Amino acid sequence: MDLRNRTDGEKVETAKVDPARYIRPAAEQHLVSCRLQPVSQSRKWLDIPHRSEPNQQDAHGFCAIMPVRDFMELWDAVHRWDWFRRSQWLGNFREGKRLLAASIAGVLKDLGLAEGLVLDCSCGLGFQAIVLREAGLRVHGADRGEFAVDRARELARDVGHEIDFFVSRWDELPAKTQLRFDAVFCDALSWLHTDEEMVAALRGLRGVLQAGGVLIFQGAPQGSDAADLRRDSEDWWANVPSASLRWSHTEGAVSCTALSVPSRGDDYIDWRQLYLIDENGAKRLEHITLRESLRWNAGRFTEMARAAGFDCPVTRAVQAWSPGGRPAALNYAVAVGATAASSG
Ligand SMILES: C[S@@+](CC[C@H](N)C(=O)[O-])C[C@H]1O[C@@H](n2cnc3c(N)ncnc32)[C@H](O)[C@@H]1O
């Protein structure tokens, strides 16, 4: 590895494109600065944000590593590259979402909320929200990522729906919309790792619900404890490939190959997402690490949910709605009482 001091004092790594070199321990990856290609039309079209640095290709014509974490939201990179390859999924994005939409609609019907206002608060590019709309629900969408929200709105329009999408983190929802919903759906709560983050998020979700409204979320089987969670995670982890090629796509002068390399800690999984990019013949790598927590069994969810103004989460379905992912239960919890945010 050739580490040199740049004029601004940051370390710069130069590397030839050798995938083995890009798979580095999490602790090391943020020590490495990046070398970027200059702005080009195709990058503008891709809408990938970047630092404006002069071209610093090395003598071999290779650029090196671009850690995305420090200058854009982690999921943003996922959404941008998924949008880049949208011709691959436009015809079938609904397929993995219909089962879950039917389960959500079933919960709402059973609770007498089928006509209610629903918020998909982790809408990403809008797949689930669109399928919920097509299942007959009055759905709005929100996500912390501005790029995702813009594209979700665009995708919904392209497939014939006007869905209201807005940008918000879960903890700030009550301040970001005047609306109070009958149901909020979240497919990403278990990506939070600390109690503080979880309670803040749940309070935000509670605050945007009517009293008696329901939070439907990816959770844990009813009654499960830490040992159940550990056993289930281990069974599942035993079959997770240690590295996988997710997709490869070319659009004009830009090609991208996406790889996933998970690693497991005591109570989390780090999903390393690697994007090997060839842009007009110049190669570079972007990588992010998404941490999925393994801390949330039913007991822990109950503790957090109660602290945030919900009753005890109920398990509605297990596994079926998480194709390809970690076995997950579909839970719901009813918002009890009135909160300052929802009473007005
Ligand atoms: C698994 S992806 C969503 C996929 C999407 N529901 C679909 O159907 O394609 C999880 C999403 O949660 C969003 N997210 C993660 N943490 C968040 C937070 N604290 N507040 C709001 N959105 C968050 C991410 O930006 C990401 O878009």
The ligand as a Gaussian input file, in Angstrom:
#p B3LYP/6-31G(d) Opt

LIG

0 1
 C      -34.653000      -0.957000       3.474000
 S      -34.629000       0.691000       2.929000
 C      -36.301000       0.979000       2.441000
 C      -36.812000       0.195000       1.311000
 C      -38.193000       0.656000       0.883000
 N      -39.154000       0.597000       1.983000
 C      -38.718000      -0.097000      -0.326000
 O      -39.840000      -0.575000      -0.300000
 O      -37.980000      -0.217000      -1.298000
 C      -34.603000       1.546000       4.483000
 C      -34.872000       3.029000       4.363000
 O      -34.966000       3.568000       5.667000
 C      -34.457000       4.885000       5.621000
 N      -34.069000       5.285000       6.981000
 C      -33.111000       4.712000       7.747000
 N      -33.041000       5.341000       8.930000
 C      -33.979000       6.319000       8.908000
 C      -34.394000       7.303000       9.844000
 N      -33.823000       7.393000      11.056000
 N      -35.389000       8.137000       9.498000
 C      -35.989000       8.037000       8.284000
 N      -35.629000       7.139000       7.336000
 C      -34.636000       6.281000       7.657000
 C      -33.286000       4.812000       4.669000
 O      -32.989000       6.080000       4.134000
 C      -33.795000       3.806000       3.640000
 O      -34.362000       4.469000       2.547000

